[in-house]
C-alpha cells in the first residue's frame, strides 16, 4: 500500500491541475509515517488506507478531489461519463463510458471559454 500512496502523492504533486498553485500545501511524509506505523502494528487495512488517503487529499483544500475504494466508499458521486488526466496544460480523456460527445485521446485546452495559461 505504500507504493500506491507514493503514486498518489506523485500524481498530486505533478499531474493535479492545481499543483503549481498548491506546491508545499501537502505533507506526504506525515501520512507516510502514519501508514508505516499502522502497517507495523498490523492494523493497516483497506478502510484505514482509504481514510489516510482522504486525509492527505484534504491538505489541498479542493472539494473536487475524491478517493474511493470499492466496498469502502459507497457515497453518491456525480459522474460525467468520462475520465480525464492532466498532461502539461491540457486535460486528456482517458476513459469514456457514458458520454458520446467525447472520445478517448481527446484533449481539452479550455473549459467555458477559459484558456489555459502557462
N, C-alpha and C positions, 0 to 999 in steps of 0.2 A: 504494500500500500504506500510505502514511502516513495517508490518510483512514480506512482500515479500522482501523489501530492506534488512531487517535484515537477512533473509535467504540467500540472495545473498552474503552478507558480510561473513556469516559463511562459505559458500562454498568456497569463495575466500581465506579465512584465514585457512581453514582446508583441503579442497579437491582439490584445484587447484594444478596442478603438480609443480608449481614453488613457492609454499607457503613458503617453508623453506628459499629459497634464497631471497625472497622479503618481508619478515616479516618487518612490520613497514613502508613500502612504501606507504600504503594507509592511508587515514584519514576519516574513515567512519562517525565519529561524525560531521564533517563539512557538509557532504552530508545529513546526517540525520537531521541536523539543517535546511538545505535548504528545505528538504522535508516537515518538520513540518511547516516552515514558509509559504510555498506555500499552504499547507493544511489549515492553519489558515486563510489565505487570500481568501480561496475559489477558488484558481487558479490551484490547482493540478488536472491534468487530465492525461490520458494515454500517450499523447505525451510528456508532461512535465516530467512525471516519467521516460519514456524511455530515454530522454535526460540526466536526472540526473544520471541514472544508467550507461549510456555510459561514462559520465564524470568521474564517480567513477572508472570505469574499466581502464581508461587511466592512472591512478596512477601506474598501474602495468607494463606499457610500454611493453606490449605484444600484437602484432598485430594478434595473433591467437584467442584472446578472443573477442567474439561478443555477443551483446544482441539485440534481435529483438522482436518486439511486432506486432502481426498480425494487418495488416491495417495501421501500422505506418511506419515500415521499410520494404520497398519492394525492397531493394538493392539486387543485384545478389550475392549470396554466393556460394562457391564451396561446394558441398555436397558429402560426401564419401559413402553414402548409409547405414551408421550405426552411432550410437552414443556411446560414452564411458564415464565412470566416474572413477576417480582415487579412489582407496582404498589401503592404505598403499603404497607399492611400485609397484603396478600393475594397469593397466587400464583394466576395465571390460566392456565388451559390454553390454549395457543396452537396446538398441533398434536396430533392423535390419529392413530396409525397401526396400533396393535395392541390397545390396551386398550379393552374395550367398557363398562367401568364409569364412564368419564368422557367428557365431550363438550367440544368447543371452546367457550370462553367461561365454563366452569365455574370458580368461584373456591374456593380452599382458604383457610379462615380459621383452621383449627387442624389439627395433624397429631399423631396419637397422644394426643389429649386435651390437648395443649399449645396454649393460646390465644396468639395474637399479642398483643404489648404495645407501647404507644407509648413 
